[in-house]
Amino acid sequence: MLRPCRTDPNRTGAVPPASAMTRPTCVIQAPAKVNLSLAVGPCEDTPIGPRHPVCTWIVRTDLADELTITALEPDYFSRYAVIWADDARHTAPIDWSIARDLTVRAHAALERHVGRRLPVQLKLEKRVPVGAGMGGGSSDAAAMLFGCNRLFDLGLTAHDLQGLAGELGSDVHFFLAGAASAVVSGFGERIDPCTAPDEPLNLVVVMPHDLQCATADVYARFDALDQDGSDSKQDQFVSAAARVAADARGATLSPDRLFNDLDRPAYHLLPELEQVRRAIMEMAETTVHLTGSGAAMFMICDDRLHAEFLAAAITKQHGHPAWAVRAATDLPSAR
């Protein structure tokens, strides 16, 4: 449903009438991502608090939210609406405070950076499921930064915008970089784009009904779980990160080599998630992976027709929303 407009009661300004003249507007697609592989290191203390270094191979997909951003006159209030798009296949209550929405936080961070108000009217139509590990909120935040920079002719560079990403979320760096496929490392700030044959990667993404993963909880369980093997967590991370980088630069993509260090903690938190994965694997006869911290899962398909058939079959047989999506075109072919 439509979110109410929230404004700072200490500010003054006029509320624009419905019949106001046409104002500068931009419409931006905010794509979801899939982590093909994800290595996670032990928690480190940083200036902004404890964080986990990662090395992950990320691809951008054609499943996307849509932002319509309109620049308002200087004395108007900003107002924000977050709704589900009419064709969204998986919805959940939009029950978080508007001030906590990453898109709104990105707008506030930009205002602080330039030292002045940038009044906007935002309509965010969501298609990317919430609590899925697909970076929907981070992509929306990046789109807001891009859109406001253009609408208000701020002249900020890519480096300037990347500087704002750290306070918003690690995935924001990837979306700001505009890469179709990249190895992302550090705390998300190091982006190394991948180039490969111009052939689309067809995936099926499944979002289990009534299951969401809270990222903070998954990482906390990751910290609590003992790691297999005799090596330290840091040694395991170094080895896994090298594997991610090597696979991303390989000539082919092997589904069985893909991995996610957050699989185990996510399944510990939500045993039902593991049950869903096993059921889908049995039906699809292929490896099913978690993306990010979950709860969305994905599998690699032979072609678009295979992906569409499998997505429809999963939804019909198991009742879970499933999408046939295409990932970035500059990817190695799957085998």
Helices and strands as residue ranges (DSSP letters): E 25-40, E 44-46, E 49-51, E 54-71, E 79-84, G 98-100, H 102-114, E 120-126, H 136-151, H 158-165, H 170-177, E 181-186, E 190-193, E 201-206, H 215-224, H 233-248, E 252-253, G 255-257, H 263-269, H 271-284, E 289-290, E 297-300, H 304-318, E 322-327, E 333-334
